[in-house]
Amino acid sequence: QVQLVESGGGLVQPGGSLSLSCAASGFVFSSYAMRWVRQAPGKELEWIAGINGAGLTATYAESVKGRFTISKDNAKNMVYLQMNNLRPDDTAVYYCSTLQGTRGQGTQVIVSS
């Protein structure tokens, strides 16, 4: 079955960077668009970035555009999220997800001084 495992979260100071990874298995990864979503404490799930199956076309929410970069390695069944210039309001649990809504367990990102 579809399995997604996120990693790479942690505590970072404002202005810092983190790189998240997501390992996918159980489906034909190269055929599927993927996305990253996040959920901040007390808030709803928020879509932040998406990428097509081939890994060539990416889209971003306005809240992260210019700071975050999504990428996809179909040879490794991996999707990544490079996060730069992090802000305290980026604090959330981050999930990779299929378009059908299947998510992993998430990885916590805390941006704080």
C-alpha positions in Angstrom: 0.0 0.0 0.0 1.0 3.6 -0.3 3.6 4.6 2.4 5.1 8.0 2.9 7.8 8.7 5.5 8.9 12.3 6.2 12.1 13.3 7.9 14.4 16.3 8.4 12.4 18.5 10.8 13.8 20.1 13.9 14.3 23.4 15.7 15.8 26.3 13.7 16.3 30.0 14.4 14.4 32.6 12.4 16.2 33.1 9.1 17.6 29.6 9.1 17.1 26.7 6.7 15.9 23.1 6.8 15.6 20.4 4.2 12.7 18.0 4.5 12.7 14.6 2.8 9.9 12.2 2.1 10.4 8.5 1.1 7.6 7.0 -0.9 6.7 3.4 -1.6 3.8 1.2 -2.7 2.9 3.0 -5.9 4.3 4.1 -9.2 5.9 7.2 -7.9 6.9 8.7 -11.2 3.3 8.8 -12.3 2.1 10.8 -9.3 2.1 14.5 -8.5 3.1 15.1 -4.9 2.6 18.0 -2.5 3.7 19.2 0.8 1.2 20.4 3.3 1.5 21.6 6.9 -0.6 22.1 10.0 0.3 24.7 12.6 -1.0 24.4 16.1 -4.7 25.2 16.3 -4.9 25.7 12.5 -6.2 23.8 9.6 -4.1 21.9 7.1 -2.5 24.2 4.6 -1.2 23.3 1.2 2.2 24.9 0.6 3.8 23.3 -2.5 3.1 20.8 -5.3 5.1 19.2 -8.1 4.0 17.2 -11.1 4.8 13.5 -11.6 7.8 14.2 -13.8 9.2 16.6 -11.3 9.4 19.4 -13.8 6.6 21.8 -12.7 6.2 23.2 -9.2 3.6 25.5 -7.7 3.7 27.3 -4.3 1.4 29.0 -1.9 2.0 32.7 -1.6 3.1 32.2 2.0 6.2 30.3 1.0 6.9 31.4 -2.6 10.5 32.5 -3.0 11.6 30.8 0.2 10.7 27.1 -0.2 11.6 24.8 -3.1 10.0 21.4 -3.8 11.8 18.8 -5.8 11.2 15.2 -6.8 13.7 12.4 -7.5 11.8 9.6 -9.4 14.9 7.4 -9.4 14.9 7.4 -5.6 11.2 7.7 -5.0 11.9 10.8 -2.9 10.3 14.2 -2.7 12.1 17.1 -0.9 11.3 20.5 0.5 14.1 23.0 0.9 13.0 25.7 3.3 15.0 28.9 3.5 14.6 32.2 5.4 12.3 30.4 7.9 9.9 32.5 10.0 8.2 31.7 13.3 4.9 31.3 11.5 6.4 28.4 9.5 6.2 26.4 12.7 4.1 23.4 12.0 4.0 19.7 11.3 4.9 19.1 7.7 3.6 16.3 5.7 4.2 15.0 2.2 1.0 13.9 0.5 -0.4 12.4 -2.7 -3.1 14.4 -4.4 -5.6 11.8 -3.1 -4.7 12.9 0.4 -2.6 10.1 1.7 0.0 11.5 4.1 2.9 10.2 6.2 3.3 10.7 9.9 4.7 14.2 9.5 7.8 15.9 10.7 7.8 18.8 13.2 9.4 22.1 12.3 9.8 24.7 15.0 11.2 28.1 14.1 12.1 30.0 17.3 15.0 32.0 18.8 
